[in-house]
């Protein structure tokens, strides 16, 4: 009798935990769809811009250069199309579209044929797509060659109080001139600084830059030394623009940063450099580099963490990397942790070109195709000291031809307790959309988010956006029609 009672209690506990697990999974996310529509006109690419109290906003465009005309669309929170506006760029190129607190700011680069310069022009729009005020010229640069639209770059501070404009020009001696301008969110100019650096214009590469809530700008650069078009040396540095001064910090002149980015830490209100590093004339990636400045932006600290043998063994590598992690890995997302650590999500990808000769009506013709391979995802969780807590490797193996990898890669959602990685599954030839959940302790779970046997759905990761702490919006091709997918996590 006692044995039967124990078995009964065990069965009750198992049933309870199974029911609880089902309840958690069933209520962990809500999926919403818009009505599938057939896209008309040439604006076939779609990017999610934002969601706020006025609705969900999309940008449609014709090509990757954001030229000719673009289309703004507003959807309701229930994913119903409400409003559309076409904006003619008039031989210009869209540089940025910011969703501010009360309006949009559209920034374009336009050629002025009268004085032969490129002008950076800003225009405000309401969330009803009505123009507000007049156009404002933010910057003007010389045209270097035919078709040049300038190398203007913009960043907005986290509190949306400052807008940083950065562009470069060659001097008469062919050295580089950096022009930095700081504006308020109403486009009142705060400061302007023009600085000439003793480096060749073509050899000084601005890799990334950021502006904090105080209006201080940080610029990540790489200065290369080339001989007969071959890079023989490079030096990675940080430049800090603070009021009237410029401070520079050398990150390394002996290592090579294979993939690097500036990561803004909202808690500290400053950016740090995160990179995969290796050594000159050596294949593969050695480990992860962290470089950060102190609060006063006067001192720097460098931390290196080489990959362990277990991590290298877990990653699918090839022979030419000689037992190291592939150089093809690049940082997809870097998320600062609340305790000072960092969560990195990297992706291994490569582009191959295949040439062939075919006979057309007996005449040989050469053909070429680009093959895009998006392979493993690598998730690395580092503590505040720069040491790795845990890692995960996810194999997806996406291969496409002549599409720029538009449907490849993965959507990244960062929540308080977990990270979601969503991608089109080609590995098992099912065409399903997979979702991998990675919890803060490194536990990994996977499930089929969308099954292809029910509907033919392909997501577009590069155009998606996490619009809040619990929502992500993803453009999709659903039964060969455009549809928006919204996922709400509890």
C-alpha positions in Angstrom: 0.0 0.0 0.0 2.8 2.4 0.9 4.6 1.6 -2.4 1.4 2.3 -4.4 1.0 5.6 -2.5 4.6 6.6 -3.4 4.0 5.8 -7.0 0.8 7.8 -7.0 2.7 10.8 -5.5 5.4 10.5 -8.1 2.8 10.4 -10.9 1.1 13.5 -9.5 4.4 15.4 -9.3 5.3 14.4 -12.9 1.8 15.4 -14.1 2.1 18.7 -12.3 5.5 19.6 -13.7 4.4 18.5 -17.2 1.3 20.7 -17.0 3.4 23.6 -15.6 5.9 23.2 -18.4 3.1 23.2 -21.0 1.5 26.2 -19.4 4.8 28.2 -19.4 5.5 27.3 -23.1 2.0 28.0 -24.2 2.0 31.4 -22.6 5.6 32.5 -23.1 4.9 34.2 -26.3 2.1 35.6 -28.4 2.2 35.6 -32.2 0.4 38.2 -34.3 0.1 38.5 -38.1 -0.8 41.2 -40.5 -2.9 40.4 -43.6 -0.6 39.2 -46.4 -0.4 41.7 -49.2 1.2 41.8 -52.7 3.8 44.5 -53.0 3.2 46.9 -55.8 5.7 49.2 -57.5 9.5 49.0 -57.1 9.8 49.4 -53.4 10.2 45.7 -52.6 12.5 45.9 -49.6 11.0 46.6 -46.2 12.6 47.7 -42.9 11.0 48.0 -39.5 11.7 51.5 -38.1 9.9 51.7 -34.7 6.7 51.1 -32.7 5.3 53.8 -30.4 1.9 55.0 -29.2 1.0 56.2 -32.7 1.6 52.8 -34.3 4.2 50.6 -36.1 6.3 52.3 -38.8 8.0 50.7 -41.8 10.3 52.0 -44.5 10.0 50.5 -48.0 12.8 51.1 -50.5 13.9 50.0 -54.0 17.6 49.2 -53.6 20.3 48.9 -51.0 21.6 52.4 -51.8 18.3 54.0 -50.6 18.1 56.1 -53.7 15.2 57.3 -55.9 12.1 57.2 -53.8 11.1 55.6 -50.5 7.8 54.8 -48.9 6.7 55.3 -45.3 4.0 53.1 -43.9 2.1 53.2 -40.6 0.4 50.1 -39.2 -1.9 49.9 -36.2 -0.8 48.0 -33.1 -3.0 45.2 -34.4 -1.0 45.2 -37.7 -3.6 46.9 -39.9 -2.2 49.2 -42.6 -3.4 52.8 -41.8 -1.3 55.3 -43.8 1.2 55.4 -46.6 3.5 58.3 -48.0 5.9 58.2 -50.8 8.9 60.5 -50.5 10.8 61.5 -53.7 14.5 61.8 -52.9 15.2 63.8 -56.0 18.6 62.3 -57.0 19.5 62.0 -53.4 20.3 59.1 -51.1 18.6 58.4 -47.7 21.2 58.4 -44.9 19.1 58.0 -41.8 15.5 57.9 -40.6 15.1 58.5 -36.9 11.9 57.9 -34.9 12.1 60.6 -32.2 9.8 61.2 -29.3 7.3 63.4 -31.2 8.3 63.1 -34.9 10.5 61.6 -37.6 13.8 63.0 -38.7 14.7 62.1 -42.3 18.2 62.8 -43.4 19.4 62.6 -47.0 22.5 63.3 -49.0 21.9 65.4 -52.1 24.1 66.7 -54.8 24.2 70.5 -55.3 25.1 71.0 -59.0 25.6 74.8 -58.6 28.6 74.6 -56.2 29.4 70.9 -56.9 29.0 69.7 -53.3 27.2 67.1 -51.4 24.7 68.5 -48.9 23.4 66.6 -45.8 19.8 67.8 -45.5 17.3 67.0 -42.7 13.5 67.2 -42.7 11.1 66.6 -39.8 7.9 64.7 -40.4 5.0 64.1 -38.0 3.8 60.6 -37.3 1.0 61.4 -39.7 3.7 61.9 -42.4 3.2 65.6 -42.7 6.2 67.8 -43.1 7.2 70.0 -40.2 9.2 73.2 -40.8 11.7 73.7 -43.5 14.6 71.6 -44.6 17.9 72.2 -42.7 21.3 71.8 -44.2 23.5 70.0 -41.6 26.8 69.7 -43.5 28.4 70.2 -46.9 31.3 68.3 -48.4 33.2 68.4 -51.7 32.4 65.9 -54.4 35.4 63.6 -54.8 34.3 61.8 -58.0 31.4 61.2 -60.2 28.4 59.6 -58.4 29.9 60.4 -55.0 27.2 61.1 -52.4 29.6 61.8 -49.5 30.6 59.6 -46.5 28.2 61.2 -44.0 27.5 59.3 -40.8 25.1 60.0 -38.1 24.5 58.8 -34.5 21.9 59.8 -31.9 22.5 59.7 -28.2 20.6 57.2 -26.1 18.5 60.0 -24.5 17.9 61.5 -28.0 19.2 64.9 -26.9 22.2 65.0 -29.2 22.8 64.1 -32.9 26.4 63.6 -34.0 27.4 64.2 -37.7 30.7 62.9 -38.9 32.4 63.0 -42.3 35.9 63.1 -43.8 37.6 64.8 -46.7 41.1 64.7 -48.2 43.4 67.7 -47.8 45.5 69.2 -50.6 48.3 67.0 -49.3 46.0 64.0 -49.3 45.9 63.7 -45.6 42.5 63.1 -43.9 40.3 65.9 -42.5 37.7 64.8 -39.9 34.7 67.1 -39.6 32.5 66.6 -36.5 29.3 68.5 -35.8 27.1 68.2 -32.8 23.4 69.2 -32.9 20.5 69.1 -30.4 17.4 67.0 -31.3 15.8 70.2 -32.7 18.9 70.6 -35.0 20.5 73.6 -33.2 24.2 73.4 -33.7 26.1 72.9 -30.4 29.7 72.6 -31.8 31.8 72.0 -34.8 35.3 70.7 -34.9 37.5 70.3 -38.0 40.7 68.3 -37.5 43.5 67.2 -39.9 45.2 64.0 -39.0 48.7 63.2 -40.2 47.5 60.1 -42.1 46.8 59.3 -45.7 43.1 59.8 -46.6 42.7 56.3 -48.0 44.7 54.6 -45.2 42.6 56.0 -42.3 39.5 54.0 -41.8 36.7 55.0 -39.5 35.2 51.7 -38.4 32.5 53.0 -36.0 31.6 55.9 -33.8 29.1 56.8 -31.0 27.9 59.8 -29.0 26.9 59.6 -25.3 24.2 61.6 -23.4 26.7 64.3 -22.6 27.5 64.9 -26.3 30.9 63.3 -26.1 31.9 61.5 -29.3 34.0 58.3 -29.5 35.5 57.1 -32.8 37.0 53.7 -33.5 39.6 53.8 -36.3 42.1 51.7 -38.1 45.2 53.3 -39.6 46.8 51.0 -42.2 50.2 51.0 -43.8 50.2 49.6 -47.3 53.0 48.9 -49.7 52.2 48.1 -53.3 48.5 47.7 -52.4 49.4 45.1 -49.7 48.7 45.9 -46.0 51.9 45.4 -44.1 50.8 47.0 -40.8 47.8 48.5 -39.1 47.0 50.3 -35.9 43.7 50.3 -34.1 42.9 53.4 -32.0 40.1 55.2 -30.2 39.6 59.0 -30.5 37.5 60.9 -28.0 36.1 64.3 -28.9 35.4 66.1 -25.6 34.5 69.8 -26.0 37.6 71.4 -27.5 40.0 68.6 -27.0 40.7 65.3 -28.8 42.2 62.3 -26.9 43.6 59.3 -28.6 44.2 55.8 -27.2 46.0 53.0 -29.0 44.2 49.7 -28.7 46.9 47.6 -30.3 49.6 47.8 -32.9 50.6 44.1 -32.7 47.2 42.4 -33.0 44.6 42.3 -35.8 41.0 43.0 -34.9 39.1 40.5 -37.1 35.6 41.9 -36.1 35.1 44.9 -34.0 32.4 47.3 -32.9 31.6 50.0 -30.4 29.1 48.9 -27.8 27.2 51.5 -25.8 26.6 50.7 -22.1 23.4 52.5 -21.0 24.2 52.1 -17.3 27.7 53.7 -17.6 26.7 56.1 -20.5 29.9 55.3 -22.4 31.0 52.9 -25.2 33.6 50.1 -25.1 35.3 48.3 -27.9 34.5 44.6 -28.3 36.4 42.6 -30.9 37.6 39.2 -32.0 41.4 39.4 -32.3 44.2 37.5 -34.0 47.8 38.0 -34.9 49.5 39.2 -38.1 50.2 36.6 -40.7 48.3 34.0 -38.6 44.9 32.6 -39.7 41.9 32.3 -37.4 40.6 34.0 -34.3 42.6 33.8 -31.1 39.9 35.2 -28.7 37.9 38.2 -27.6 39.2 41.7 -26.8 37.6 44.3 -24.5 38.8 47.9 -24.5 37.2 50.6 -22.4 37.8 54.0 -21.0 37.2 55.3 -17.4 34.4 57.6 -16.5 36.4 60.8 -17.1 37.6 59.3 -20.5 41.2 59.9 -19.6 42.5 56.3 -19.0 42.0 53.0 -20.8 42.0 49.3 -19.9 42.6 46.4 -22.2 41.4 42.8 -21.5 42.2 39.8 -23.7 40.5 36.4 -23.4 41.7 33.6 -25.6 39.3 30.8 -26.6 39.6 27.6 -24.6 40.3 24.2 -26.2 36.7 23.1 -25.4 35.2 26.1 -27.2 37.4 25.5 -30.3 36.4 21.9 -30.3 32.7 22.8 -30.1 32.9 25.1 -33.1 33.0 23.5 -36.6 36.4 24.6 -38.0 38.2 23.8 -41.2 41.8 22.8 -41.8 43.1 26.1 -43.0 42.4 27.7 -39.6 45.0 25.3 -38.1 42.9 24.4 -35.0 41.6 28.0 -34.4 38.1 29.5 -34.7 37.3 30.6 -38.2 38.0 34.1 -39.3 34.6 34.1 -40.9 33.0 34.8 -37.5 31.8 38.4 -37.0 30.0 39.9 -34.1 26.3 40.1 -34.8 25.2 41.5 -31.5 26.9 42.6 -28.2 24.8 43.2 -25.1 26.2 44.7 -21.9 25.2 42.9 -18.8 24.0 44.7 -15.7 26.9 43.4 -13.7 29.5 44.7 -16.1 29.8 41.6 -18.2 29.0 41.2 -21.9 26.9 38.8 -24.0 28.2 38.3 -27.5 26.4 36.7 -30.4 28.6 36.0 -33.5 27.9 34.4 -36.8 30.1 32.6 -39.3 29.5 33.6 -42.9 31.4 33.7 -46.1 30.8 34.6 -49.7 32.1 32.4 -52.6 32.1 33.2 -56.3 31.7 30.4 -58.8 32.5 31.0 -62.5 31.4 28.7 -65.3 31.2 28.6 -69.1 28.0 27.4 -70.7 27.0 27.0 -74.4 24.2 29.2 -75.6 23.2 28.3 -79.2 26.6 26.8 -79.6 28.4 30.0 -78.4 30.4 29.8 -75.2 29.4 32.4 -72.6 30.8 32.9 -69.1 28.6 33.0 -66.1 29.2 33.9 -62.5 27.2 33.5 -59.3 27.7 34.5 -55.7 27.1 31.9 -53.1 26.3 33.2 -49.6 26.9 30.8 -46.7 25.7 31.7 -43.2 26.8 28.9 -40.9 27.2 28.6 -37.1 26.0 31.0 -34.4 28.3 31.4 -31.5 27.0 32.7 -28.2 29.6 33.8 -25.6 28.7 35.1 -22.1 31.6 37.0 -20.3 31.7 38.2 -16.7 32.8 41.6 -15.6 36.4 40.5 -15.5 36.4 39.4 -19.2 36.3 35.7 -18.4 33.9 33.5 -20.2 31.0 32.0 -18.1 29.5 29.7 -20.8 29.2 29.4 -24.5 26.8 27.8 -27.0 27.1 26.8 -30.6 24.1 26.6 -32.9 24.4 25.1 -36.4 22.1 26.4 -39.1 24.0 26.2 -42.4 22.1 28.6 -44.7 23.2 28.7 -48.3 21.7 31.0 -51.0 22.7 32.2 -54.4 22.8 35.8 -55.8 20.4 37.2 -53.2 22.9 39.0 -50.9 22.0 36.7 -48.1 18.7 38.6 -47.7 16.8 35.7 -46.1 19.8 34.4 -44.1 21.3 35.2 -40.7 19.2 35.4 -37.6 16.8 37.7 -35.7 18.2 38.5 -32.2 15.8 39.4 -29.4 17.3 40.3 -26.0 15.1 39.9 -23.0 15.7 40.2 -19.3 15.9 36.5 -18.6 16.7 35.0 -22.1 17.8 35.7 -25.6 15.9 34.5 -28.6 17.6 33.6 -31.9 15.1 33.1 -34.8 16.1 32.0 -38.3 15.0 30.1 -41.5 16.0 26.5 -41.2 17.7 24.9 -44.1 19.8 22.3 -42.3 16.9 19.8 -42.1 15.5 20.8 -45.5 12.1 21.4 -43.9 11.9 25.2 -44.5 10.6 25.7 -40.9 11.4 28.8 -38.9 13.4 27.8 -35.8 13.6 29.6 -32.5 16.4 29.0 -30.0 16.0 30.2 -26.5 19.2 30.8 -24.4 18.6 31.5 -20.7 20.9 33.6 -18.5 22.5 30.4 -17.1 23.4 29.1 -20.6 20.6 26.5 -20.8 19.6 26.1 -24.5 16.1 25.1 -25.8 14.9 25.0 -29.4 11.5 24.7 -31.0 9.8 25.2 -34.4 8.3 28.7 -34.3 6.6 28.4 -37.7 6.0 25.1 -39.5 6.3 25.1 -43.3 3.9 22.3 -43.7 1.1 24.7 -42.7 2.2 27.8 -44.6 5.2 28.8 -46.6 6.8 31.4 -44.5 10.3 32.9 -44.8 11.5 35.6 -42.4 13.8 38.5 -43.3 16.2 38.9 -40.3 18.2 41.9 -41.6 15.0 44.0 -41.8 13.6 43.1 -38.3 13.7 45.1 -35.2 13.3 44.7 -31.4 10.9 47.5 -30.7 10.6 47.1 -26.9 11.7 45.0 -24.0 9.2 42.3 -24.9 8.4 42.7 -28.6 10.1 42.0 -31.9 8.6 42.7 -35.4 9.8 40.7 -38.4 9.0 41.3 -42.1 8.2 38.0 -43.8 7.3 36.4 -47.1 4.2 34.5 -46.4 2.9 32.3 -49.3 4.9 34.7 -51.6 3.2 37.8 -50.2 4.4 40.3 -47.7 3.3 40.0 -44.1 4.4 41.4 -40.8 5.0 39.1 -37.8 4.9 40.4 -34.3 6.1 38.3 -31.4 5.3 39.4 -27.8 7.2 37.6 -25.0 5.8 37.4 -21.5 
